[in-house]
Amino acid sequence: MTPNVVPLFPAMPAFRPPQAVRPDLRGVEAARLCRVASAIAAAAFDVPPEEMSARTRRTADVVAARHVAIYLANVVFQVSLQKVADVFGRDRTSIGHAVRRVEDRRDEPDFDARVEKLERIASVYRAGCER
């Protein structure tokens, strides 16, 4: 039985008061942070922002930018893999794959420097939002 739920009668199911209908603020916030991560990565990789959320395969530059955007959303903004997947229109396992790809490429000095710079930009944005 769920805590704080008391059955009215032993033979009847527990009474649960109706939940107030309100927007999922965490989902709205996750979507906003994913859009910010996408804009940061698109600008850094010189990719049109609308290409970042395209449903079909794109060039390697677009894929790299999308992977970095996903990485920033998950690692810097702490958005869950499932919520990032919902915003980017991908499967959760694809999001995990993108994060791992970026982490693996961090061994390349040029790529690592670029991602580190983007992490700093995203961190400054996040710190500004938390005030």
N, C-alpha and C positions, 0 to 999 in steps of 0.2 A: 504494500500500500504506500502511496505517496505521502511524504511528511506533510503535516498541516492539513490533511484532508481526512475528515471524520465522516464515516458513513452514518446516515440518518437512522437506518435500521440495518441490522446485520444482513438481511436478505437482499437489500437494495444496493445498487452501486453507489459509490461515493459522490457527493455533491461537489461540483466544482463551479465557482462563480464564473460568469463570462469574463473573458479578457477584454480590456479596452482596445479598440481598434486604433492603432497609430502606426505611422510609417516606421520601417526598420531603419533607424538612424545609423546604425552600424553599417548596414548595407549601402546606404546613401553615402556615408563617409568613405567606405571602401571604394566605391565607384569613383568618387572624386579623387581620391589618392591615386588610383590606377590611371585616371586620365592625366594627372600631373606627371606621374612617372613616364607615361607614354609621350607626353609633350617634351619632357626633358630629353629622353632618348632620341626622339625624332629630330630634335634640333641638333643634338650632338652628332648624329650619324647622317645629317642632311637628307632626311627622308620625309616626304610629305606626310603629315599627321594622319590623313585618311587612309594611307597605306598600312598603318600600324594595326588597324582592326579589320583588315580585309579578310574575308573568309577563305580565299583561295591562296595557293602557293604564290610566293613572290620571290624577288631576287635575294641573293645572299645578304646584301646590305640591309634590306628590309627585315629579313629574318633575324639578323644579328641585333638590329635596333629593337625589334619586338622582344627578343630574349632578354636584352638588358632592361627594358621597361618592366617586364615581368619580374626580373630579379630585384629591381629597385622597389617595386610594389611589395614584394614578399619580404625582402631582407631589411630595407631601410624603413618602409612605412608599416611593416608588421601586419600586412593584410594576409589572411589565410589563403592557402592554395586554392581552396574551393571558391572563395569570393573572387580571387584573381581570375580563376577559370570562368566564372559567371560573367565578369566584366569583359574579358577578352574573347568570349565565345568559344572557348576551348575546353577540353576535358582536363580534369584535375591532374591526371597523370602526365599530360602534355605540358602542363605548367611546371610540374616537378622536373621534367626532362629539361625544360628551358633553363631553370635555375641551376641544375647540375652542369649543363653545357657552359654557362657563364662561369661557374666556379672552376671548371676544368680549364677554361681558357685564361684564367687569371694567372697561369704560369707564364704566359707571353707578356714580356715587360711592357710593350706598347699598349696592348689591350688592357692590362691591369692598371696602367696609369690613367687611361681614359675612363675606366669604370670607377676608379677611386675618385677622380674629379667629379663624376656624376653623383657618386654617393655623398660627397661633401655638399653639392648643390641641393640634393634632395634632403639632406639632414638640416641644412639651413632653412629650407622651406618648412620642414616638419617642426623645427624649433619655433619658427614664427607663428605657426598655427596653434601651438600649445600655450601661447601667452594668454 
